[in-house]
Amino acid sequence: MPRMFRTLEVSDPALSPPGLRFVTVKSAALGQRADLLLFVPPQAATLQDLPLVLLLHGAFSSHWAWAFQGGAHLTAQRLIDAGDIPPLVLAMPSDGLWGDGSGYVAHGQQDFERWIVDEVPAAVRAACSACSDASPLCIAGLSMGGFGALRLAGRYPRRFVAAAGHSSVTEAAQLDALMAETRAGWAATPADRGVFAALREATAPLPALRFDCGRDDPFMGVNRQLHAELQAAGIAHDYAEHDGGHGWAYWARHLQDTLRFFGQTLVNRTPTS
């Protein structure tokens, strides 16, 4: 099989924090090097085809945020050790580091969507022998990453078993207030610009969906609106509201809800789904 990446560098396990692997690849979709952080639990040593969870960060951030601001790897290991979720691998990629945030969509000469959907899973398979083409794939994100995760679930429903968002941006235009750059040149079909449009226009049965938001979050209103739109359209999903705002105290606390949701979805899958 031909290699997808011209170059792929993986950190030395003896020098990396336990369970974490830093990966840099030459991305054809982006035309540059790109980074991702992997969490591989010790249980992976004796397992194959482990589920892979992609965690997408928000604006201004990068591949290290979910682990070193949110403790995602610690939450996953705790749930695995307790038997609350099956062993799984976390992949925490950068969004491609365009401006204040790429939105995880194609624009200009760079395809940030293809980086996430095609190249990140391939990089994980190259760097972690416990994952393969048979590994079930889940995707989640916070804020801009929630926009990416939920929108990509609609764009690629056959790729993902489940998808989730925390404090999600629901329309690309909501990023304008956060960014120094403009969205000129970004892909602009309805499914590129909005979560609901992407989910409504899905060409196959959607993966299992959940999203939540803090009651003090500035995106509370648009998350409630998305919930109402999905209900009206008959699109199945889980939705929750909690105390909290738009920050790591909220996301670190509620990542466990998403991982449990993913774990239950994986356990309930039929072999042919």
N, C-alpha and C positions, 0 to 999 in steps of 0.2 A: 504494500500500500504506500503511495507517495506521501511524503511528509507535507503537512499543511503549512508548517512554519519554516521560514528560512533559518531562523535561530530560535532556540528555546533554552533559557537558563533557569535552573532550580537551585534554591539555597541548600547549603550543606545541613543535613538534619542535626549533626553534632553541634552546630553553631546557632541553630534556630530555636525559638521557644518551643517547648514540647507540643507536638501535634501540628505545628504550623509550618507551611512551606511557602516561600516567596518565589513567585514565578514571573519572568519577563519573557515576552515573545515578540517577534517581528510580525505585526499584524498586517495582512494584505488588505483587510477591510478599511483600516485606518491609514495605511501607508507610513507607519511609524512603529516604534516599540510601544508596548503596552504592558501594564502590570496587573497581576491578580494575586490574592492571598488565599491559600488553601488551608482548611482544617481537616485533618485526617485522624480520626480517633484510633487509639491502639487496637480496638476490635477489628479494624480493617486488615490487620496483618494476616488473618486467616479467612477472609471473606472475599467474594467476587461480586461484580455487578452491583456495587453499593449504590443506593439512591444518591443523587446529587442535587443539592439545594443551592441555587444562585441567589446571593443577597446583593441587592443594588443600593448604593449609597445615594445621598441627596446632593443638592447643589453645593458648590464650594469645596467638596470633599474628595476622597480618593479611596483606593482599595484597602487601606489599613483601618478605616474608620469603624466598620462593624466590629472588628476585634478589639481595637485599642481605645475606642470610646464606648462601645456597647457591650464588650465581653461576650460576643456571639459564640465564640468557641467554648467558653466556659459554660454558658447556658446549654449548648448542645451536648457537651460531655456529661453534665449533670443529669440531663434527661435520658441520655443513653444508659448511663450507669444505673439509673433508677428503673430502667425498663419501661419508661413512659413513651419512648420513641425507638424505632429500630436504629441500628448503627447507620450513619449516613455521613457524607462528605459535604462540607460547606465550601463553596467557591465565592470569593468576594472580589470581583473585578473592579478596576477603575472604570469610569464611564467613557474613557478616552481622553479626558482632560482638555476638552475644548472649552475655552472661555470660562465662565462661571458654572457651566453645566451643559452637557450635550443633549440632554433630554432623552438619550438612548434612541434617537431617530436618525435616519439618513439625512445628511445635508452637505452641500458643497461637494468636495471630492472624497468625503469620508462617510462610511456607512457604520454608524455606531450601533445600529440595530443588528446588523450582521455580525459585528464583533461579539455581541452578547449571545445571540441565538446560535451561531455556528462555531465561532472561534473559541470562545471561552470553554464550552464543553469539550472541544477537541484538545485544548491545552490541558485540561484536567486529566483527560484520558492519557495524554502523553506523560504527565508528571506523576500520576497515581495509578498504579496497576490494579487497585481495587475497583476502579471505575472502568466501564466499557460502553460500547454502543448499546448494550442491553440495560444500562443503568436508568431507572426512572428519573425524570427531571422535574423539579419544582422550582418556582421562582418567586421571590418576595423582594420588597423594597420599602424604603421610607421616603416620604416627601416626593422629590423628583424621581427617586427610585421606585416609589409606589406607582407613579404614573407609568414608568417603564415596565414594571412587572405586570400590572393589570392590562395595559395596552398590548403588550407582547403576547399575553395569554389569548387575547382575541385575534391577533394577527397570525399566531402559530398554534392553534388549539391542539393539533396532533402532536406537538413537541412536548407539551407539558402535562403532567398529571394533576398539578394543583398550582394555584397562584394566590398571592396575598399582598396587601398593601397596608402600611401604617402611615397615618397622617398624610394621605396621598394628595398630591396635585392631580386634578382630574382633567384639566385642559392645558395644552401647551401655553396658551396665552397667560396663564397664571404665573408662569416663570418670568414674565417680562419685568415684574417689579423686583425680581431678585438679581437680574443679570445686568452687567455693564454692556454686554453685546446685544445686538438685535437678532431676531430669528429669520432674517432674510436668507433665503437659500435653503431653509429647512424643508423637508418633505411636508406637503401641505394638503394631502387628501384628508377627508374627515377622520379616517382611521389612524392617520398620523398625528392629528391634532387633539383627539379626545379619547378618553377611556371608554365612555359609553358607546360611541360610534364604532370603535374597534370590536367591542364585545357584541354589539348588535349585528355587525356585519360578518361575524365569524362564519367560515365556510364548512365547519365541522362542529360536532358537539364540544362545548367548552369544557376545560378542566374545572375541577372543584375550585371555588372562589371564596375568599374571605377578605374583609378589610375592616379596619377600626380607626378611631380617631379620638383624641382627647377633647373634652368639652371646652377647654380653654384654648384650643388650637385655632389659629386664623383660618385653617382650611376645614373647620367643622361644618360650615354651611354647605360647601360644595360636596363634602362627603355625604351629608344627609341627602342632598339632591341626587347624587349618584345612586344611593340606596333606593330612593323613591323611583327613579327612572328604571332601574333594574327590576324592581317589583312590578311596575306597570307593564314592562316588556315580558314578564314571566321568566326572567333569567335567574336561575337559582344561585343563591349566594348566602354566606353568613356575614352579618354585620354587627358590630358592637361599638358602643361608646363607653369611655372610661374617664375618670378624673385625670387631669394632666394637660400639659401643653405641648408645644412643638419643640421637643428637645430629647437629649439622650436619656434622661431619667425615665421618660415615657417609653421610648423605643426599647431600651434595655429590659424594661420590666415586661413588655408585652410581646417581645420576640418569642417567648416560650409559648404563647397562645398560638402563634403561627406554626411553630415547629410541632406542637401537639396536633394541630389540624393536619399538617402534612403527614405526620406519622400515622394518624388514623386513616387518612386517605390511602396511604401506601398499604396499610394492613388490609384494607377492604377491597383493594384492587383485585380483579380477576386476571389470571395469567395472560389473557388475550387482549386486555384493555390497553 
